[in-house]
Amino acid sequence: MNLHKKGQGLSLNAIIVALLALIVLVVLVVLFVTRTGQVDVGAQKAADPELNLLKLGFGDCHPSVSDQNSFTSEFAAADGDAAAEEAARSKFKSRISTCKAIDDKTACAVGTCSWK
C-alpha cells in the first residue's frame, strides 16, 4: 500500500488565479453599473431644460409633479430621437392646456392637476 499520496484538491496556484479572476469580474461589474447610471443621469439632465421651458406656459392650474416626472422620463427615453421627443413634448403641452383651462382651485384639485 502506498501511503504517500498527493492531495487531489485544487493547487494553491489554481485557487489564487480563480480569486484574481473573481476580483476582476467584480470590478468590471461595478464599473459597468456606475457608468450606466451616469448615462441615465445625463439623459435626465437633458430633459430638465425642456421641462423648465414648458413650465413657462403654466397657469395657476398646472400639471401635477407626477405628470412632470412622466414627461421628463419620456423625453429622456427618447435619447435624441426627434420624433419621440416631439411626441413627449406634444403630450405634455396638451396636458398643460387641459390644466390651464381650469380656473377654479377646487376643480383643479379634483382633477389630476395642481394649483400654484
N, C-alpha and C positions, 0 to 999 in steps of 0.2 A: 504494500500500500504506500502511495506517495503522499506524505503529509505536508509537503511544501508547495501547495497550490497558490497561484497568483489570484488576487481578487478579481472577480468577474464584473465588477461595477464600472462606472464611468471613471476615466482617468481624471486627475486633477486639471490637466490642460483642457480637456473637453468641457469641464464644468466652468472654468474661467472664460472660455470662448463663448459659451452659452449665456453667461451672466453679462458679458460685454455686449453681446447681440441684443439682449433684452433691454439693457440700458439705452442703447442707440435707438431701439424701437420706441421706447417710452419718450425719449427726447423728440423724435420725429413727430409722434402723435401730438405732443404738447405744442410744438411749433405750428403744426398744421391747424390745430384747433384755434390757437390765438390769432393766427393770420386770417382765418376765415371770419372770426369775429370782427377784425379790423375792417374787412371788406364790407360787412353788413353796416358797420357804423358809418363808413364813408358814403354808402348809398343813402343812409338815413339823413346824413348832413346835407346831401344834395337836395333832398325833398323839403328841408326846413325853409329855405328862402322862398320856395314856391308857395308853401303854406302861408308864410308871412305876407307875401304879395296878395294872395287871395283874401287874407284877413282884412285887408284894406276895404273890401266891399261889404264887410259885416255891418248889419244894422243892430238895433237894440236886441232883437231876437236873432240868434245865430246858431249854426250847427254845434252840437254837443262836442265835448272833448273826445268821445269815442268816435264820432264822425271824422273829426280832425285826425285822429290817430289812424283811422282806416284809410283816409286819403294819403297820409304820409307813407303808410305801408305799401299801398298800391302804387304810388309814384316811385318809391324806391325799388319795388319789384320790377318796374318797367325797365330798369337798368339801361337807360339810354334809348330804348325803343320809342321813337317819336309818337307812333300811333297809340301805344299803350299809355304813354304819359298824357297825351291829349284826352284819351278816354277817361283816365282818372281825374284830370282837371275838369272836364265837362260834367262828369257825375257830381263832383264836389260843388261846382258852380250852380248846378241845378238844386242841390241841397241848400246852398246859401240863399238862392232865390225863394225857395219854399219857406224857409225860416224868416227871411226878411219881410215877406208878405204879412206875417203875423205881427200885429201892432199892440197886442194885449199881453201883459206879463203872465196872467193866468193861463191863457190859451197857449202861450209859448211853453210854459212849464208842463202842460198836459201832454203836449207832443214830445217829440224826441229832440227838441231844440233847447237852447239855454238862453236865459235872459242876462243881459250885461250886469 
